Amino acid sequence: METAQLLFSCICSVLTNTPIKPEVQNALSAQTLSAVYRLSEKHDMSHMVGMVLSHTDTQKGEETAKFEKKLWLALSRYERIRHEQDRICETLEQAEIPFIPLKGAVIRRYYPEPWMRTSCDIDILVQEQDIDRAIAALTERLQYTANEKRSYHDISLYSPGKVHLELHFNIKEGKPQFDTILVNAWDYALPVAGKTYQHEFSLSFLKFHLLAHTAYHFLGGGCGIKPLVDLWLLDKNIPDDTVFCDLLEQSGLTVFTQKIRKLYRVWFESEKPDTTCEAMQAYILRGGVYGTIKNKVAVRQQLDGGKWGYVRSRLFISYEFLQYQYPIIKKHRWLSPVMQVCRWFRLLFCGGIDRSKRQVDLNFQVDKDKADSMKQLLHDVGL
């Protein structure tokens, strides 16, 4: 049995609370466990295999000990993040700042046990006009430290215990076809019962946001296994409605959603794969949780119009992204060309040039066959 299928069988067993199939247990030898560990660790799913092994007669050894360690690590990570998230939510509530917990904090309620949905950080959305007040509340009351550099949609803060918070002031993904909807995220927010300032997304928008974020990561080099597990569980609990289908249609994500659903049925429901599924699986498994630079460059080359189009996009980033590096151009857009030059000097003398050079080198290493296969994959998944 293939390594990937062993991993998918373990995940399915845990999430459906069903015994592992005898043929899967028989295949979990010391040799195959080593390969399963490498793949599962790459996708932050080792704790799922650890759960399976804790309920089987698999002989204890070095490999099973690795999975057991990941299982306990997942439990401790969850408790640490949950405790910190409770403190953050209470602080924002007391500061009278409207906010919405995002991603894993919400999705884990659809897992059999919330700790099974691992996260490396906490994501919370506030309105852009409240971002400075939120930072002040967290730094003053909880002693968080804020990163001076802001991305186009969030700022990173760290607790004294080094828990990472991504405080979002929007959930845009830098993709116009998604952002026309995501920019209006608060229109889909509902107050949480018993709270004044804590909100949550409607179920339709919750699923849409997951799919838009998955597509964003897919285009960024790979989305990992976890978003497909999330969607599989959400689809079991939240039926599609007119609002959700309309959001998919408006954002151009209908085909991508169909392909992602087909792939999770192949992984977890024994459906037969087609050629698009096989290509998607290879791309996702190769990329791991956050994707790879090679994957990202190959995708960007197709989206930017070839190798020289990719180089041009690296030299001249869009105004949308440039304004967060240099906020002055929000008021004085005419300074954008000057800030592009400032950005080049910062890359040259303040770090980043090696990374950019490596990406450009990888761009020129993409051969015609890989470029053609990537072009076909993006076409087939509707991106």
Steps between C-alpha positions, in 0.01 A plus 500: 500500500633845409625732773239767423215251513619370836493856634155571357366177650633595843347850479165357390502242780558766766247751368223243444577311822524170316760223545791501261461246221698176552691547174607847615615374840694218335670754272618716792840337533813667635609579143167647384456693826821686428362617164159580650669705771690712248187571299272557799749733670529699179124560518466532880294180517731273701272518804223332299723199433603511864135465600463193278816338631388556859199276431675224303730213584784649297829409666654786693821634357689809396249595230191457717669708770532787250126490432422480869710808560310688227171393656589651838645806330169559319314480830734743673497741204123507505481573873760774468328668206150458646608663826660790317204544267263521797715778646506688169124474450433618855737794454341612172153462653597716797658757266169517309663407168292292256694188392464165323709187576614340173611169349598223741342670801159455336549194282626277782148485646410271208771248592419209737735664752613863459868423564506283187491818287853627558605862452833678525349838580181690580314702236258776595335765285424854614377793294776707346406813694542299823840345430704749702261479795516121489881502494505742794260284703702184442838658565390688810276239662663174389857620436496392136773637277412616149707459188558845349456368146142450381398277211218589265244344735643445848760582760680239713499519877668268750404413856764487774483121455565540123151412381457659157191709428418618148278801560318559171356833394357334189496147356585591143724251320655727240288337228247745347246230418485397869559839657191665354307274738747464788527878539136493615556227760328696778176494302489127577582533872254403771528575874587204721233415757582645838768734360483864404805540277595146397359399163509200271448452128179358364539131413487578127780755526703275730517235227563758231789655693658156547481433127635844405788458744569149368506631142737778608744248648455267202613785275780577746676165471267255673221488757581180689263224608339685791265734303353199318437329834339824624273523197409131519380548858326831429317349204377217723355753745408804290294444182553729204246778466422768245725759669800265499449400135461865397826590677682221317358615168589866558858413598559247224555218751225262392726271296778508761249398768376211288856376447594534867189306600576230247851468643386469863253229392789315338704531818235425760205333325673257259386680184704426190738781396518661158808659342426841654476344847832325452667823391348694791607233748858500374515879517346522849702217655822642356426842645435413865310734733627827353595397147844517345687778326534280191124446485435869560737615228355252249147627572593868499678457167174386342293773663749773410529407134822300480855526629554867419155586628599342830819707515301816430254416780788459746648836401177697507255386770143625486380815673278278720808340658734798478272722710544276804877519475485877447174639647584851381379412149145456631486880521756575228462235233725695266791385720447135396789494245732650761396235752563226243860624479521519882386139509781397264757671722354333808529161330860573402625636831258381770458133417273316260710515185620140539143373528389703197800383298424139585139541387608654170754218451226242563278684253751443222548136602134414429513294179228489236350172618458627856364833378249323278389261774456789744302696243275197447451447876399863557258476209348175626440632852350826375776731625 
